[in-house]
């Protein structure tokens, strides 16, 4: 499987309509102007890509995630739990 950060960055970039090369692990999500619909699409895409399930309650906890790297770490942890 490709790098979790790389895939997460690609998915976020697609929804934010940015070049993935413009993003890094330190990129702040709030600065990317991602709206709630785009966030839901990102979550769905991450679930599909990594064969994980993000419970609705867990999605609210994602609001605490501030950077692309935070999201990648959370996804990696969920993927590890399912492995």
N, C-alpha and C positions, 0 to 999 in steps of 0.2 A: 504494500500500500504506500502511496506517495505520502509525503510529509503532511501531517495534520495542519500545521500552520499554513503551508502552501495552498492546500485545498480550501481551508477556511478563508484565507485572504482572497482567493479567486472568487468564491461564492459571494462574499461581502462586496467585492469590487463590482461584480456583475449587477447586483441589486442597487448599488449606489451609483452605477454608471460611471465607474472610474477605471483607469488602467491599473491592474494589479501591481504594477511596478511602482505606482504612486503610494502604495500602502506598505506598512511595516508592522511588526508586532506592537510597536509603540503608538501606532495610529489610534487616535481617540475617536471612539464611535460617535460621540455627540458632534464632533466636528465634521462628520461625513453626511450630516443632514438626512439620516435614515429615519423614515416615518414608520408608524406602527405596522402598516401593511407590508412594507419592505422587510421589517424585522420578522414578521410572521413568515414571509416567503423564505427568508434566510434560514429560519429555524426548520421549516419543512425541507429545504434543500440539504441542510446539514444532516437531518434525520435520514433522508434517503441515501445520501452519499456514504455515511458511516454506519448505516444499518443500526441506528440507535433510536431510542424513543425519549423525547423530551416531554415530560408530563406538563400539563397546563400550569400546575402549581410551580413547577420548576422554571417555567418560562418567566414568571414574575420575578424569580430570584435573579434571572439574567440581567435585570435592570441594574444590578450591582456591578456588572461587568463593564469596565470602562474602555478597554482597548481591544484591538483585534487579537492580540496575544492572549488576553483574558478569555476570550471566546474559544480560541484554539485549545487552550489548556482545559477548559471545561468540557469541550467536545472529546478531547483525548481521554479524559478521565472516564466519561460515559462509555466510550468505545472500549476502553480497557476492562470496564466492569462487565461488558457483554461478551468479552472474548473468553 
